[in-house]
Amino acid sequence: MNGCDSIISTTLTVLPVVSIAQQFMLCQGESVTVGNQVYSQAGVYVDTLQTPDGCDSILTTSITVYPLAFTQQNFSLCQGDSVMVGSSTYNQQGVYQDILQTWLGCDSTVTTSVIVLPVKTLTQTISLCEGGKPCCWEQRLYPKRQLHGRASNMARGL
């Protein structure tokens, strides 16, 4: 070297640390992956990841976990009636399970118990009296001619 001074110019660029906040709302049983970490519990998690430039990036993840819903309901139906649960219609006796969604989008399991009540058949005995004397029908007294007309109308479904 010839003993002369040399001047070296250096330009230094300082890249900022990237800080990101994110929020997830999960249903129970779901998870989210952040970097190499898998989270399924509610909480706030801080992870340090690397940007493509090789700098640190701080990622704050807030997780809320909503529970699954379970409902039990019982119905007693008359024969011929039905009950609708979600998009399913039930008219037979049994226990049914439907998976619906809550307003948050999580599963809601609905267990429905259906009992079908039997149709009751009633039998009545009508006593007719001779000679136009009042007769008893449905706990009312009728002369024979009125009772005959009422019984005829009942037979015709009127």
C-alpha positions in Angstrom: 0.0 0.0 0.0 1.2 3.4 -0.8 0.3 4.9 2.5 -2.7 6.8 1.3 -6.0 6.9 3.2 -9.0 5.2 1.7 -12.6 6.1 2.3 -15.2 3.5 2.3 -18.8 4.6 2.1 -21.4 2.2 3.6 -25.2 2.6 3.2 -27.0 0.9 6.0 -30.8 0.2 5.7 -32.5 -0.8 8.9 -35.7 -2.8 8.2 -38.5 -2.4 10.7 -39.7 -5.3 12.8 -43.1 -6.3 11.4 -45.7 -6.6 14.1 -49.1 -8.2 13.1 -52.2 -8.9 15.2 -54.8 -11.5 14.1 -57.9 -12.9 15.6 -59.6 -16.3 15.2 -63.0 -17.5 16.3 -63.0 -21.3 16.4 -65.6 -23.9 17.3 -64.6 -26.5 19.9 -62.5 -29.2 18.2 -61.1 -26.8 15.5 -57.5 -25.5 15.4 -55.4 -22.9 13.6 -51.8 -23.2 12.6 -49.5 -20.1 13.1 -45.9 -20.8 11.8 -45.1 -24.2 13.1 -47.5 -24.0 16.1 -51.0 -25.4 16.2 -53.5 -23.8 18.6 -56.9 -25.1 19.6 -57.4 -23.4 23.0 -58.7 -19.9 23.7 -56.0 -17.4 24.5 -53.5 -14.9 23.2 -50.3 -16.3 21.6 -47.2 -14.4 20.5 -45.0 -16.0 17.9 -41.7 -14.7 16.4 -41.5 -15.6 12.7 -39.0 -14.6 10.0 -39.8 -12.3 7.1 -38.4 -13.1 3.6 -35.7 -10.5 4.3 -34.6 -12.5 7.3 -36.0 -10.0 9.9 -38.1 -10.9 12.9 -41.8 -10.6 12.5 -43.9 -10.6 15.7 -47.3 -12.2 15.3 -49.9 -11.8 18.1 -52.8 -14.3 17.7 -56.0 -14.0 19.7 -58.2 -17.1 19.8 -61.8 -17.4 21.0 -63.2 -21.0 21.2 -67.0 -21.4 21.1 -68.5 -24.6 22.6 -70.6 -27.1 20.7 -74.3 -27.1 21.6 -76.3 -30.1 22.7 -80.1 -30.0 23.1 -82.6 -32.6 24.1 -86.3 -32.2 23.3 -89.4 -34.5 23.7 -92.6 -34.5 21.7 -95.8 -36.4 22.1 -97.7 -36.4 18.8 -101.2 -37.6 17.9 -101.2 -40.2 15.1 -100.9 -38.3 11.8 -99.1 -35.3 13.2 -95.5 -34.5 12.7 -92.6 -32.4 14.1 -90.0 -30.6 12.1 -86.3 -30.3 13.3 -84.1 -28.4 11.0 -85.0 -29.8 7.6 -86.1 -33.2 8.9 -89.7 -34.1 9.6 -90.6 -36.9 12.0 -94.0 -38.6 12.4 -92.9 -42.0 13.7 -92.1 -42.9 17.3 -88.3 -43.0 18.0 -85.2 -41.0 19.0 -83.6 -38.9 16.3 -80.4 -36.9 16.2 -79.8 -33.9 13.9 -76.7 -31.8 13.6 -77.6 -28.2 13.0 -75.5 -25.0 13.2 -75.5 -22.3 15.8 -75.5 -18.6 14.7 -71.7 -18.8 15.2 -71.4 -21.6 12.7 -70.6 -24.3 15.3 -72.3 -27.7 15.4 -75.4 -28.0 17.4 -76.6 -31.6 18.1 -80.3 -31.8 18.7 -81.7 -35.1 20.1 -85.4 -35.4 19.6 -87.6 -38.1 21.2 -91.0 -38.6 19.6 -93.8 -40.5 21.1 -96.9 -41.2 18.9 -100.1 -41.4 21.0 -102.6 -44.0 19.9 -106.0 -42.9 18.4 -108.7 -43.3 21.0 -111.8 -45.2 19.8 -115.0 -44.5 21.7 -118.0 -46.8 21.7 -121.4 -45.6 22.8 -124.5 -47.6 23.5 -127.8 -45.8 22.7 -130.9 -47.1 24.3 -134.2 -46.4 22.4 -137.4 -46.3 24.3 -140.7 -47.4 22.9 -143.8 -45.3 22.7 -142.2 -41.9 22.3 -140.9 -41.7 25.8 -137.8 -39.6 26.3 -134.5 -41.5 25.7 -131.1 -40.8 27.0 -128.2 -40.1 24.6 -124.9 -38.2 25.4 -126.5 -37.5 28.8 -129.4 -35.6 27.2 -133.1 -36.6 27.1 -134.7 -36.7 23.7 -138.1 -37.8 22.5 -137.8 -40.9 20.2 -138.4 -39.0 17.0 -135.7 -36.4 17.7 -133.2 -39.0 18.8 -133.8 -41.0 15.5 -133.1 -37.9 13.4 -130.0 -37.0 15.4 -128.7 -40.6 15.2 -129.3 -40.5 11.4 -127.4 -37.3 11.0 -124.5 -38.6 13.1 -124.3 -41.7 10.8 -124.1 -39.5 7.8 -121.4 -37.3 9.4 -123.6 -34.2 9.8 
